[in-house]
Amino acid sequence: MEKLLLILLCLPMIGFGQGWETTFGGNGDEVSTSVQQTTDGGYIITGMTASFGNGDYDVYLIKTDGSGNVTSTFNIPINPNRKLEKVVDILGRKTKPKANTPFIEIYDDGTVEKRIVIE
C-alpha cells in the first residue's frame, strides 16, 4: 500500500483564514513527523520515507519557501545493520530503559537516538 507524505499547512492570515496546502511525496510509504516555520517565512518538514528503493526507511527533510514551493530536500539513510552498543541516561550513565524516563541509545555506527517509553 502506498501512502503519500501529506502535509497540510494552513497559514491563517489574521481575520481571513486563508492559507495554502500541498502534498509532498514519492512512490513509497512516507510519513511526516514535524513541521516548523523558518525565519525566512518558509517551512522545514521532517519525516520518514521508503521512496529511495533501498527497502528501508530513511529520514527525509524538505525545505519550502513561504508559498509552499520546495527549495531543497535532503535524504539521510538509516543503517538497518547497526548494533546497539549501550543505553545511557541523560547524564551519560549506563542504564536500563525505564517507563516515563528519557534515555539515549548509542549504536556502533556512531548514531544516537533519544527515546522515552510512555506507559
PDB file as gemmi writes it, atoms N, CA and C in Angstrom:
CRYST1    1.000    1.000    1.000  90.00  90.00  90.00 P 1                      
ATOM      1  N   MET A   1       0.845  -1.165   0.000  1.00  0.00           N  
ATOM      2  CA  MET A   1       0.000   0.000   0.000  1.00  0.00           C  
ATOM      3  C   MET A   1       0.896   1.237   0.000  1.00  0.00           C  
ATOM      4  N   GLU A   2       0.602   2.183  -0.864  1.00  0.00           N  
ATOM      5  CA  GLU A   2       1.391   3.394  -0.934  1.00  0.00           C  
ATOM      6  C   GLU A   2       0.689   4.513  -0.184  1.00  0.00           C  
ATOM      7  N   LYS A   3       1.460   5.285   0.512  1.00  0.00           N  
ATOM      8  CA  LYS A   3       0.940   6.456   1.203  1.00  0.00           C  
ATOM      9  C   LYS A   3       1.732   7.650   0.719  1.00  0.00           C  
ATOM     10  N   LEU A   4       1.123   8.764   0.660  1.00  0.00           N  
ATOM     11  CA  LEU A   4       1.841   9.985   0.330  1.00  0.00           C  
ATOM     12  C   LEU A   4       2.076  10.771   1.593  1.00  0.00           C  
ATOM     13  N   LEU A   5       3.219  11.391   1.628  1.00  0.00           N  
ATOM     14  CA  LEU A   5       3.526  12.280   2.739  1.00  0.00           C  
ATOM     15  C   LEU A   5       2.641  13.498   2.557  1.00  0.00           C  
ATOM     16  N   LEU A   6       1.629  13.590   3.370  1.00  0.00           N  
ATOM     17  CA  LEU A   6       0.655  14.658   3.235  1.00  0.00           C  
ATOM     18  C   LEU A   6       0.912  15.698   4.294  1.00  0.00           C  
ATOM     19  N   ILE A   7       1.244  16.855   3.859  1.00  0.00           N  
ATOM     20  CA  ILE A   7       1.469  17.966   4.769  1.00  0.00           C  
ATOM     21  C   ILE A   7       0.394  19.002   4.475  1.00  0.00           C  
ATOM     22  N   LEU A   8      -0.391  19.261   5.445  1.00  0.00           N  
ATOM     23  CA  LEU A   8      -1.431  20.251   5.308  1.00  0.00           C  
ATOM     24  C   LEU A   8      -0.992  21.464   6.117  1.00  0.00           C  
ATOM     25  N   LEU A   9      -0.604  22.493   5.403  1.00  0.00           N  
ATOM     26  CA  LEU A   9      -0.120  23.697   6.064  1.00  0.00           C  
ATOM     27  C   LEU A   9      -1.138  24.801   5.831  1.00  0.00           C  
ATOM     28  N   CYS A  10      -1.797  25.170   6.852  1.00  0.00           N  
ATOM     29  CA  CYS A  10      -2.744  26.273   6.757  1.00  0.00           C  
ATOM     30  C   CYS A  10      -2.101  27.476   7.413  1.00  0.00           C  
ATOM     31  N   LEU A  11      -1.857  28.452   6.641  1.00  0.00           N  
ATOM     32  CA  LEU A  11      -1.229  29.663   7.150  1.00  0.00           C  
ATOM     33  C   LEU A  11      -2.309  30.726   7.278  1.00  0.00           C  
ATOM     34  N   PRO A  12      -2.935  30.777   8.423  1.00  0.00           N  
ATOM     35  CA  PRO A  12      -4.042  31.721   8.551  1.00  0.00           C  
ATOM     36  C   PRO A  12      -3.551  33.159   8.519  1.00  0.00           C  
ATOM     37  N   MET A  13      -4.212  33.932   7.718  1.00  0.00           N  
ATOM     38  CA  MET A  13      -3.943  35.365   7.718  1.00  0.00           C  
ATOM     39  C   MET A  13      -4.944  35.963   8.698  1.00  0.00           C  
ATOM     40  N   ILE A  14      -4.506  36.860   9.506  1.00  0.00           N  
ATOM     41  CA  ILE A  14      -5.333  37.398  10.584  1.00  0.00           C  
ATOM     42  C   ILE A  14      -6.671  37.889  10.029  1.00  0.00           C  
ATOM     43  N   GLY A  15      -7.736  37.272  10.535  1.00  0.00           N  
ATOM     44  CA  GLY A  15      -9.075  37.678  10.151  1.00  0.00           C  
ATOM     45  C   GLY A  15      -9.578  37.100   8.839  1.00  0.00           C  
ATOM     46  N   PHE A  16      -8.707  36.469   8.022  1.00  0.00           N  
ATOM     47  CA  PHE A  16      -9.131  35.969   6.726  1.00  0.00           C  
ATOM     48  C   PHE A  16      -9.224  34.455   6.673  1.00  0.00           C  
ATOM     49  N   GLY A  17      -8.421  33.743   7.457  1.00  0.00           N  
ATOM     50  CA  GLY A  17      -8.445  32.288   7.448  1.00  0.00           C  
ATOM     51  C   GLY A  17      -7.936  31.692   6.144  1.00  0.00           C  
ATOM     52  N   GLN A  18      -7.168  32.457   5.357  1.00  0.00           N  
ATOM     53  CA  GLN A  18      -6.634  31.955   4.091  1.00  0.00           C  
ATOM     54  C   GLN A  18      -5.288  31.302   4.324  1.00  0.00           C  
ATOM     55  N   GLY A  19      -4.888  30.440   3.417  1.00  0.00           N  
ATOM     56  CA  GLY A  19      -3.602  29.783   3.516  1.00  0.00           C  
ATOM     57  C   GLY A  19      -3.365  28.940   2.290  1.00  0.00           C  
ATOM     58  N   TRP A  20      -2.490  27.970   2.396  1.00  0.00           N  
ATOM     59  CA  TRP A  20      -2.208  27.071   1.283  1.00  0.00           C  
ATOM     60  C   TRP A  20      -2.038  25.660   1.815  1.00  0.00           C  
ATOM     61  N   GLU A  21      -2.177  24.723   0.944  1.00  0.00           N  
ATOM     62  CA  GLU A  21      -1.944  23.330   1.293  1.00  0.00           C  
ATOM     63  C   GLU A  21      -1.293  22.662   0.094  1.00  0.00           C  
ATOM     64  N   THR A  22      -0.465  21.682   0.360  1.00  0.00           N  
ATOM     65  CA  THR A  22       0.212  20.950  -0.710  1.00  0.00           C  
ATOM     66  C   THR A  22       0.579  19.565  -0.222  1.00  0.00           C  
ATOM     67  N   THR A  23       0.839  18.686  -1.146  1.00  0.00           N  
ATOM     68  CA  THR A  23       1.240  17.317  -0.839  1.00  0.00           C  
ATOM     69  C   THR A  23       2.640  17.095  -1.359  1.00  0.00           C  
ATOM     70  N   PHE A  24       3.498  16.538  -0.517  1.00  0.00           N  
ATOM     71  CA  PHE A  24       4.850  16.182  -0.917  1.00  0.00           C  
ATOM     72  C   PHE A  24       4.948  14.670  -0.823  1.00  0.00           C  
ATOM     73  N   GLY A  25       5.674  14.059  -1.716  1.00  0.00           N  
ATOM     74  CA  GLY A  25       5.841  12.624  -1.576  1.00  0.00           C  
ATOM     75  C   GLY A  25       6.345  11.973  -2.840  1.00  0.00           C  
ATOM     76  N   GLY A  26       6.733  10.729  -2.673  1.00  0.00           N  
ATOM     77  CA  GLY A  26       7.233   9.942  -3.781  1.00  0.00           C  
ATOM     78  C   GLY A  26       6.339   8.745  -4.009  1.00  0.00           C  
ATOM     79  N   ASN A  27       6.967   7.625  -4.327  1.00  0.00           N  
ATOM     80  CA  ASN A  27       6.190   6.440  -4.655  1.00  0.00           C  
ATOM     81  C   ASN A  27       6.275   5.352  -3.591  1.00  0.00           C  
ATOM     82  N   GLY A  28       6.732   5.679  -2.406  1.00  0.00           N  
ATOM     83  CA  GLY A  28       6.826   4.697  -1.323  1.00  0.00           C  
ATOM     84  C   GLY A  28       6.013   5.134  -0.119  1.00  0.00           C  
ATOM     85  N   ASP A  29       6.092   4.336   0.945  1.00  0.00           N  
ATOM     86  CA  ASP A  29       5.424   4.706   2.190  1.00  0.00           C  
ATOM     87  C   ASP A  29       6.161   5.886   2.805  1.00  0.00           C  
ATOM     88  N   GLU A  30       5.412   6.886   3.245  1.00  0.00           N  
ATOM     89  CA  GLU A  30       6.016   8.078   3.813  1.00  0.00           C  
ATOM     90  C   GLU A  30       5.148   8.638   4.929  1.00  0.00           C  
ATOM     91  N   VAL A  31       5.793   9.322   5.848  1.00  0.00           N  
ATOM     92  CA  VAL A  31       5.072   9.963   6.944  1.00  0.00           C  
ATOM     93  C   VAL A  31       5.866  11.180   7.398  1.00  0.00           C  
ATOM     94  N   SER A  32       5.169  12.252   7.736  1.00  0.00           N  
ATOM     95  CA  SER A  32       5.868  13.410   8.288  1.00  0.00           C  
ATOM     96  C   SER A  32       5.805  13.340   9.809  1.00  0.00           C  
ATOM     97  N   THR A  33       6.826  13.878  10.452  1.00  0.00           N  
ATOM     98  CA  THR A  33       6.872  13.846  11.904  1.00  0.00           C  
ATOM     99  C   THR A  33       6.921  15.234  12.524  1.00  0.00           C  
ATOM    100  N   SER A  34       7.332  16.238  11.753  1.00  0.00           N  
ATOM    101  CA  SER A  34       7.439  17.571  12.325  1.00  0.00           C  
ATOM    102  C   SER A  34       7.427  18.623  11.225  1.00  0.00           C  
ATOM    103  N   VAL A  35       6.794  19.747  11.509  1.00  0.00           N  
ATOM    104  CA  VAL A  35       6.781  20.902  10.615  1.00  0.00           C  
ATOM    105  C   VAL A  35       7.082  22.127  11.459  1.00  0.00           C  
ATOM    106  N   GLN A  36       8.058  22.920  11.041  1.00  0.00           N  
ATOM    107  CA  GLN A  36       8.409  24.146  11.763  1.00  0.00           C  
ATOM    108  C   GLN A  36       8.575  25.283  10.770  1.00  0.00           C  
ATOM    109  N   GLN A  37       8.073  26.455  11.125  1.00  0.00           N  
ATOM    110  CA  GLN A  37       8.281  27.624  10.277  1.00  0.00           C  
ATOM    111  C   GLN A  37       9.691  28.152  10.486  1.00  0.00           C  
ATOM    112  N   THR A  38      10.326  28.568   9.408  1.00  0.00           N  
ATOM    113  CA  THR A  38      11.686  29.101   9.467  1.00  0.00           C  
ATOM    114  C   THR A  38      11.638  30.627   9.471  1.00  0.00           C  
ATOM    115  N   THR A  39      12.770  31.249   9.774  1.00  0.00           N  
ATOM    116  CA  THR A  39      12.817  32.705   9.893  1.00  0.00           C  
ATOM    117  C   THR A  39      12.564  33.414   8.571  1.00  0.00           C  
ATOM    118  N   ASP A  40      12.748  32.720   7.432  1.00  0.00           N  
ATOM    119  CA  ASP A  40      12.505  33.346   6.133  1.00  0.00           C  
ATOM    120  C   ASP A  40      11.049  33.210   5.679  1.00  0.00           C  
ATOM    121  N   GLY A  41      10.175  32.676   6.561  1.00  0.00           N  
ATOM    122  CA  GLY A  41       8.764  32.529   6.227  1.00  0.00           C  
ATOM    123  C   GLY A  41       8.410  31.195   5.602  1.00  0.00           C  
ATOM    124  N   GLY A  42       9.413  30.386   5.292  1.00  0.00           N  
ATOM    125  CA  GLY A  42       9.177  29.062   4.733  1.00  0.00           C  
ATOM    126  C   GLY A  42       8.983  28.037   5.834  1.00  0.00           C  
ATOM    127  N   TYR A  43       9.096  26.771   5.466  1.00  0.00           N  
ATOM    128  CA  TYR A  43       8.910  25.687   6.421  1.00  0.00           C  
ATOM    129  C   TYR A  43       9.978  24.627   6.232  1.00  0.00           C  
ATOM    130  N   ILE A  44      10.326  23.954   7.309  1.00  0.00           N  
ATOM    131  CA  ILE A  44      11.180  22.770   7.265  1.00  0.00           C  
ATOM    132  C   ILE A  44      10.309  21.607   7.743  1.00  0.00           C  
ATOM    133  N   ILE A  45      10.301  20.542   6.969  1.00  0.00           N  
ATOM    134  CA  ILE A  45       9.452  19.381   7.240  1.00  0.00           C  
ATOM    135  C   ILE A  45      10.358  18.169   7.388  1.00  0.00           C  
ATOM    136  N   THR A  46      10.183  17.421   8.457  1.00  0.00           N  
ATOM    137  CA  THR A  46      10.956  16.189   8.633  1.00  0.00           C  
ATOM    138  C   THR A  46      10.003  15.007   8.617  1.00  0.00           C  
ATOM    139  N   GLY A  47      10.533  13.879   8.189  1.00  0.00           N  
ATOM    140  CA  GLY A  47       9.716  12.676   8.147  1.00  0.00           C  
ATOM    141  C   GLY A  47      10.540  11.472   7.783  1.00  0.00           C  
ATOM    142  N   MET A  48       9.833  10.402   7.454  1.00  0.00           N  
ATOM    143  CA  MET A  48      10.457   9.144   7.063  1.00  0.00           C  
ATOM    144  C   MET A  48       9.919   8.773   5.687  1.00  0.00           C  
ATOM    145  N   THR A  49      10.772   8.187   4.849  1.00  0.00           N  
ATOM    146  CA  THR A  49      10.354   7.780   3.518  1.00  0.00           C  
ATOM    147  C   THR A  49      10.961   6.433   3.150  1.00  0.00           C  
ATOM    148  N   ALA A  50      10.231   5.682   2.345  1.00  0.00           N  
ATOM    149  CA  ALA A  50      10.734   4.431   1.780  1.00  0.00           C  
ATOM    150  C   ALA A  50      10.802   4.556   0.263  1.00  0.00           C  
ATOM    151  N   SER A  51      10.872   5.765  -0.262  1.00  0.00           N  
ATOM    152  CA  SER A  51      10.820   6.023  -1.700  1.00  0.00           C  
ATOM    153  C   SER A  51      12.161   5.890  -2.410  1.00  0.00           C  
ATOM    154  N   PHE A  52      13.240   5.620  -1.693  1.00  0.00           N  
ATOM    155  CA  PHE A  52      14.548   5.615  -2.342  1.00  0.00           C  
ATOM    156  C   PHE A  52      15.019   4.225  -2.743  1.00  0.00           C  
ATOM    157  N   GLY A  53      14.141   3.221  -2.617  1.00  0.00           N  
ATOM    158  CA  GLY A  53      14.408   1.914  -3.182  1.00  0.00           C  
ATOM    159  C   GLY A  53      15.381   1.024  -2.440  1.00  0.00           C  
ATOM    160  N   ASN A  54      15.827   1.404  -1.244  1.00  0.00           N  
ATOM    161  CA  ASN A  54      16.765   0.546  -0.519  1.00  0.00           C  
ATOM    162  C   ASN A  54      16.039  -0.428   0.411  1.00  0.00           C  
ATOM    163  N   GLY A  55      14.712  -0.387   0.439  1.00  0.00           N  
ATOM    164  CA  GLY A  55      13.930  -1.313   1.248  1.00  0.00           C  
ATOM    165  C   GLY A  55      13.769  -0.909   2.698  1.00  0.00           C  
ATOM    166  N   ASP A  56      14.447   0.137   3.110  1.00  0.00           N  
ATOM    167  CA  ASP A  56      14.374   0.619   4.488  1.00  0.00           C  
ATOM    168  C   ASP A  56      13.894   2.061   4.494  1.00  0.00           C  
ATOM    169  N   TYR A  57      13.470   2.503   5.665  1.00  0.00           N  
ATOM    170  CA  TYR A  57      13.081   3.902   5.806  1.00  0.00           C  
ATOM    171  C   TYR A  57      14.314   4.777   5.970  1.00  0.00           C  
ATOM    172  N   ASP A  58      14.251   5.950   5.386  1.00  0.00           N  
ATOM    173  CA  ASP A  58      15.280   6.968   5.524  1.00  0.00           C  
ATOM    174  C   ASP A  58      14.636   8.199   6.149  1.00  0.00           C  
ATOM    175  N   VAL A  59      15.453   9.011   6.816  1.00  0.00           N  
ATOM    176  CA  VAL A  59      14.987  10.309   7.290  1.00  0.00           C  
ATOM    177  C   VAL A  59      14.955  11.227   6.073  1.00  0.00           C  
ATOM    178  N   TYR A  60      13.902  12.017   5.950  1.00  0.00           N  
ATOM    179  CA  TYR A  60      13.749  12.891   4.793  1.00  0.00           C  
ATOM    180  C   TYR A  60      13.425  14.296   5.275  1.00  0.00           C  
ATOM    181  N   LEU A  61      14.144  15.287   4.767  1.00  0.00           N  
ATOM    182  CA  LEU A  61      13.946  16.690   5.120  1.00  0.00           C  
ATOM    183  C   LEU A  61      13.517  17.453   3.875  1.00  0.00           C  
ATOM    184  N   ILE A  62      12.548  18.328   4.030  1.00  0.00           N  
ATOM    185  CA  ILE A  62      12.085  19.179   2.935  1.00  0.00           C  
ATOM    186  C   ILE A  62      12.084  20.613   3.439  1.00  0.00           C  
ATOM    187  N   LYS A  63      12.613  21.549   2.643  1.00  0.00           N  
ATOM    188  CA  LYS A  63      12.584  22.978   2.953  1.00  0.00           C  
ATOM    189  C   LYS A  63      11.742  23.652   1.889  1.00  0.00           C  
ATOM    190  N   THR A  64      10.768  24.474   2.328  1.00  0.00           N  
ATOM    191  CA  THR A  64       9.926  25.198   1.381  1.00  0.00           C  
ATOM    192  C   THR A  64      10.076  26.698   1.597  1.00  0.00           C  
ATOM    193  N   ASP A  65       9.622  27.436   0.605  1.00  0.00           N  
ATOM    194  CA  ASP A  65       9.517  28.878   0.797  1.00  0.00           C  
ATOM    195  C   ASP A  65       8.138  29.165   1.399  1.00  0.00           C  
ATOM    196  N   GLY A  66       7.795  30.417   1.580  1.00  0.00           N  
ATOM    197  CA  GLY A  66       6.540  30.785   2.219  1.00  0.00           C  
ATOM    198  C   GLY A  66       5.300  30.423   1.420  1.00  0.00           C  
ATOM    199  N   SER A  67       5.456  30.114   0.121  1.00  0.00           N  
ATOM    200  CA  SER A  67       4.331  29.738  -0.729  1.00  0.00           C  
ATOM    201  C   SER A  67       4.178  28.227  -0.880  1.00  0.00           C  
ATOM    202  N   GLY A  68       5.053  27.471  -0.219  1.00  0.00           N  
ATOM    203  CA  GLY A  68       4.971  26.023  -0.289  1.00  0.00           C  
ATOM    204  C   GLY A  68       5.789  25.395  -1.397  1.00  0.00           C  
ATOM    205  N   ASN A  69       6.595  26.191  -2.090  1.00  0.00           N  
ATOM    206  CA  ASN A  69       7.452  25.648  -3.141  1.00  0.00           C  
ATOM    207  C   ASN A  69       8.703  25.037  -2.509  1.00  0.00           C  
ATOM    208  N   VAL A  70       9.059  23.829  -2.921  1.00  0.00           N  
ATOM    209  CA  VAL A  70      10.229  23.149  -2.375  1.00  0.00           C  
ATOM    210  C   VAL A  70      11.489  23.865  -2.832  1.00  0.00           C  
ATOM    211  N   THR A  71      12.335  24.251  -1.881  1.00  0.00           N  
ATOM    212  CA  THR A  71      13.605  24.893  -2.214  1.00  0.00           C  
ATOM    213  C   THR A  71      14.772  23.929  -2.074  1.00  0.00           C  
ATOM    214  N   SER A  72      14.635  22.909  -1.217  1.00  0.00           N  
ATOM    215  CA  SER A  72      15.682  21.889  -1.110  1.00  0.00           C  
ATOM    216  C   SER A  72      15.134  20.669  -0.383  1.00  0.00           C  
ATOM    217  N   THR A  73      15.789  19.532  -0.629  1.00  0.00           N  
ATOM    218  CA  THR A  73      15.453  18.280   0.052  1.00  0.00           C  
ATOM    219  C   THR A  73      16.747  17.601   0.462  1.00  0.00           C  
ATOM    220  N   PHE A  74      16.658  16.745   1.466  1.00  0.00           N  
ATOM    221  CA  PHE A  74      17.837  16.043   1.961  1.00  0.00           C  
ATOM    222  C   PHE A  74      17.396  14.675   2.464  1.00  0.00           C  
ATOM    223  N   ASN A  75      18.073  13.634   2.020  1.00  0.00           N  
ATOM    224  CA  ASN A  75      17.770  12.269   2.413  1.00  0.00           C  
ATOM    225  C   ASN A  75      18.897  11.730   3.293  1.00  0.00           C  
ATOM    226  N   ILE A  76      18.562  11.162   4.450  1.00  0.00           N  
ATOM    227  CA  ILE A  76      19.566  10.596   5.356  1.00  0.00           C  
ATOM    228  C   ILE A  76      19.270   9.113   5.518  1.00  0.00           C  
ATOM    229  N   PRO A  77      20.067   8.229   4.884  1.00  0.00           N  
ATOM    230  CA  PRO A  77      19.818   6.790   5.019  1.00  0.00           C  
ATOM    231  C   PRO A  77      20.062   6.308   6.452  1.00  0.00           C  
ATOM    232  N   ILE A  78      19.236   5.369   6.889  1.00  0.00           N  
ATOM    233  CA  ILE A  78      19.404   4.754   8.200  1.00  0.00           C  
ATOM    234  C   ILE A  78      19.965   3.360   7.988  1.00  0.00           C  
ATOM    235  N   ASN A  79      21.026   3.024   8.687  1.00  0.00           N  
ATOM    236  CA  ASN A  79      21.684   1.733   8.544  1.00  0.00           C  
ATOM    237  C   ASN A  79      20.900   0.664   9.305  1.00  0.00           C  
ATOM    238  N   PRO A  80      20.276  -0.294   8.601  1.00  0.00           N  
ATOM    239  CA  PRO A  80      19.498  -1.323   9.301  1.00  0.00           C  
ATOM    240  C   PRO A  80      20.366  -2.369   9.992  1.00  0.00           C  
ATOM    241  N   ASN A  81      21.652  -2.399   9.684  1.00  0.00           N  
ATOM    242  CA  ASN A  81      22.554  -3.409  10.254  1.00  0.00           C  
ATOM    243  C   ASN A  81      23.314  -2.914  11.472  1.00  0.00           C  
ATOM    244  N   ARG A  82      22.995  -1.742  11.957  1.00  0.00           N  
ATOM    245  CA  ARG A  82      23.713  -1.210  13.113  1.00  0.00           C  
ATOM    246  C   ARG A  82      23.372  -2.021  14.362  1.00  0.00           C  
ATOM    247  N   LYS A  83      24.266  -1.983  15.315  1.00  0.00           N  
ATOM    248  CA  LYS A  83      24.093  -2.738  16.568  1.00  0.00           C  
ATOM    249  C   LYS A  83      24.089  -1.754  17.741  1.00  0.00           C  
ATOM    250  N   LEU A  84      23.206  -2.023  18.699  1.00  0.00           N  
ATOM    251  CA  LEU A  84      23.119  -1.199  19.896  1.00  0.00           C  
ATOM    252  C   LEU A  84      24.340  -1.463  20.768  1.00  0.00           C  
ATOM    253  N   GLU A  85      25.097  -0.409  21.055  1.00  0.00           N  
ATOM    254  CA  GLU A  85      26.286  -0.529  21.894  1.00  0.00           C  
ATOM    255  C   GLU A  85      25.948  -0.386  23.374  1.00  0.00           C  
ATOM    256  N   LYS A  86      25.209   0.683  23.710  1.00  0.00           N  
ATOM    257  CA  LYS A  86      24.831   0.889  25.110  1.00  0.00           C  
ATOM    258  C   LYS A  86      23.662   1.851  25.218  1.00  0.00           C  
ATOM    259  N   VAL A  87      23.041   1.834  26.380  1.00  0.00           N  
ATOM    260  CA  VAL A  87      21.931   2.729  26.709  1.00  0.00           C  
ATOM    261  C   VAL A  87      22.373   3.544  27.917  1.00  0.00           C  
ATOM    262  N   VAL A  88      22.224   4.875  27.813  1.00  0.00           N  
ATOM    263  CA  VAL A  88      22.633   5.759  28.904  1.00  0.00           C  
ATOM    264  C   VAL A  88      21.486   6.692  29.260  1.00  0.00           C  
ATOM    265  N   ASP A  89      21.536   7.230  30.478  1.00  0.00           N  
ATOM    266  CA  ASP A  89      20.547   8.226  30.880  1.00  0.00           C  
ATOM    267  C   ASP A  89      20.995   9.591  30.366  1.00  0.00           C  
ATOM    268  N   ILE A  90      20.254  10.636  30.685  1.00  0.00           N  
ATOM    269  CA  ILE A  90      20.584  11.958  30.152  1.00  0.00           C  
ATOM    270  C   ILE A  90      21.881  12.534  30.713  1.00  0.00           C  
ATOM    271  N   LEU A  91      22.415  11.910  31.772  1.00  0.00           N  
ATOM    272  CA  LEU A  91      23.705  12.335  32.328  1.00  0.00           C  
ATOM    273  C   LEU A  91      24.857  11.487  31.799  1.00  0.00           C  
ATOM    274  N   GLY A  92      24.552  10.528  30.919  1.00  0.00           N  
ATOM    275  CA  GLY A  92      25.598   9.694  30.326  1.00  0.00           C  
ATOM    276  C   GLY A  92      25.928   8.441  31.113  1.00  0.00           C  
ATOM    277  N   ARG A  93      25.162   8.139  32.152  1.00  0.00           N  
ATOM    278  CA  ARG A  93      25.405   6.944  32.957  1.00  0.00           C  
ATOM    279  C   ARG A  93      24.707   5.749  32.324  1.00  0.00           C  
ATOM    280  N   LYS A  94      25.385   4.613  32.275  1.00  0.00           N  
ATOM    281  CA  LYS A  94      24.807   3.401  31.731  1.00  0.00           C  
ATOM    282  C   LYS A  94      23.544   3.047  32.524  1.00  0.00           C  
ATOM    283  N   THR A  95      22.472   2.673  31.819  1.00  0.00           N  
ATOM    284  CA  THR A  95      21.192   2.416  32.470  1.00  0.00           C  
ATOM    285  C   THR A  95      20.388   1.408  31.674  1.00  0.00           C  
ATOM    286  N   LYS A  96      19.283   0.976  32.235  1.00  0.00           N  
ATOM    287  CA  LYS A  96      18.298   0.166  31.525  1.00  0.00           C  
ATOM    288  C   LYS A  96      17.073   1.048  31.324  1.00  0.00           C  
ATOM    289  N   PRO A  97      16.408   0.938  30.167  1.00  0.00           N  
ATOM    290  CA  PRO A  97      15.227   1.776  29.935  1.00  0.00           C  
ATOM    291  C   PRO A  97      14.144   1.545  30.985  1.00  0.00           C  
ATOM    292  N   LYS A  98      13.596   2.652  31.487  1.00  0.00           N  
ATOM    293  CA  LYS A  98      12.509   2.621  32.460  1.00  0.00           C  
ATOM    294  C   LYS A  98      11.351   3.433  31.915  1.00  0.00           C  
ATOM    295  N   ALA A  99      10.142   3.053  32.291  1.00  0.00           N  
ATOM    296  CA  ALA A  99       8.955   3.773  31.832  1.00  0.00           C  
ATOM    297  C   ALA A  99       8.998   5.226  32.273  1.00  0.00           C  
ATOM    298  N   ASN A 100       8.589   6.102  31.366  1.00  0.00           N  
ATOM    299  CA  ASN A 100       8.465   7.540  31.619  1.00  0.00           C  
ATOM    300  C   ASN A 100       9.775   8.226  31.991  1.00  0.00           C  
ATOM    301  N   THR A 101      10.896   7.631  31.617  1.00  0.00           N  
ATOM    302  CA  THR A 101      12.207   8.209  31.881  1.00  0.00           C  
ATOM    303  C   THR A 101      12.995   8.275  30.571  1.00  0.00           C  
ATOM    304  N   PRO A 102      13.475   9.455  30.165  1.00  0.00           N  
ATOM    305  CA  PRO A 102      14.219   9.544  28.908  1.00  0.00           C  
ATOM    306  C   PRO A 102      15.554   8.805  28.990  1.00  0.00           C  
ATOM    307  N   PHE A 103      15.959   8.220  27.861  1.00  0.00           N  
ATOM    308  CA  PHE A 103      17.250   7.560  27.766  1.00  0.00           C  
ATOM    309  C   PHE A 103      17.782   7.723  26.348  1.00  0.00           C  
ATOM    310  N   ILE A 104      19.058   7.414  26.178  1.00  0.00           N  
ATOM    311  CA  ILE A 104      19.721   7.583  24.885  1.00  0.00           C  
ATOM    312  C   ILE A 104      20.339   6.256  24.483  1.00  0.00           C  
ATOM    313  N   GLU A 105      20.053   5.825  23.246  1.00  0.00           N  
ATOM    314  CA  GLU A 105      20.651   4.608  22.704  1.00  0.00           C  
ATOM    315  C   GLU A 105      21.832   4.998  21.826  1.00  0.00           C  
ATOM    316  N   ILE A 106      22.977   4.352  22.032  1.00  0.00           N  
ATOM    317  CA  ILE A 106      24.178   4.631  21.249  1.00  0.00           C  
ATOM    318  C   ILE A 106      24.501   3.391  20.426  1.00  0.00           C  
ATOM    319  N   TYR A 107      24.649   3.572  19.107  1.00  0.00           N  
ATOM    320  CA  TYR A 107      24.864   2.468  18.182  1.00  0.00           C  
ATOM    321  C   TYR A 107      26.306   2.413  17.697  1.00  0.00           C  
ATOM    322  N   ASP A 108      26.695   1.250  17.149  1.00  0.00           N  
ATOM    323  CA  ASP A 108      28.068   1.031  16.708  1.00  0.00           C  
ATOM    324  C   ASP A 108      28.473   1.872  15.500  1.00  0.00           C  
ATOM    325  N   ASP A 109      27.507   2.437  14.763  1.00  0.00           N  
ATOM    326  CA  ASP A 109      27.851   3.279  13.619  1.00  0.00           C  
ATOM    327  C   ASP A 109      27.963   4.759  13.999  1.00  0.00           C  
ATOM    328  N   GLY A 110      27.890   5.054  15.307  1.00  0.00           N  
ATOM    329  CA  GLY A 110      28.025   6.424  15.787  1.00  0.00           C  
ATOM    330  C   GLY A 110      26.712   7.181  15.917  1.00  0.00           C  
ATOM    331  N   THR A 111      25.608   6.578  15.508  1.00  0.00           N  
ATOM    332  CA  THR A 111      24.324   7.257  15.635  1.00  0.00           C  
ATOM    333  C   THR A 111      23.782   7.123  17.051  1.00  0.00           C  
ATOM    334  N   VAL A 112      22.961   8.069  17.434  1.00  0.00           N  
ATOM    335  CA  VAL A 112      22.305   8.046  18.745  1.00  0.00           C  
ATOM    336  C   VAL A 112      20.826   8.321  18.548  1.00  0.00           C  
ATOM    337  N   GLU A 113      20.012   7.771  19.433  1.00  0.00           N  
ATOM    338  CA  GLU A 113      18.582   8.023  19.404  1.00  0.00           C  
ATOM    339  C   GLU A 113      18.108   8.325  20.805  1.00  0.00           C  
ATOM    340  N   LYS A 114      17.421   9.444  20.949  1.00  0.00           N  
ATOM    341  CA  LYS A 114      16.807   9.792  22.223  1.00  0.00           C  
ATOM    342  C   LYS A 114      15.440   9.124  22.270  1.00  0.00           C  
ATOM    343  N   ARG A 115      15.126   8.481  23.384  1.00  0.00           N  
ATOM    344  CA  ARG A 115      13.860   7.755  23.497  1.00  0.00           C  
ATOM    345  C   ARG A 115      13.250   7.957  24.871  1.00  0.00           C  
ATOM    346  N   ILE A 116      11.957   7.668  24.911  1.00  0.00           N  
ATOM    347  CA  ILE A 116      11.240   7.599  26.182  1.00  0.00           C  
ATOM    348  C   ILE A 116      10.113   6.599  25.984  1.00  0.00           C  
ATOM    349  N   VAL A 117       9.960   5.691  26.928  1.00  0.00           N  
ATOM    350  CA  VAL A 117       8.876   4.711  26.886  1.00  0.00           C  
ATOM    351  C   VAL A 117       7.763   5.249  27.778  1.00  0.00           C  
ATOM    352  N   ILE A 118       6.602   5.469  27.169  1.00  0.00           N  
ATOM    353  CA  ILE A 118       5.480   6.031  27.921  1.00  0.00           C  
ATOM    354  C   ILE A 118       4.484   4.930  28.195  1.00  0.00           C  
ATOM    355  N   GLU A 119       4.155   4.767  29.458  1.00  0.00           N  
ATOM    356  CA  GLU A 119       3.179   3.764  29.868  1.00  0.00           C  
ATOM    357  C   GLU A 119       2.046   4.410  30.616  1.00  0.00           C  
TER     358      GLU A 119                                                      
END                                                                             
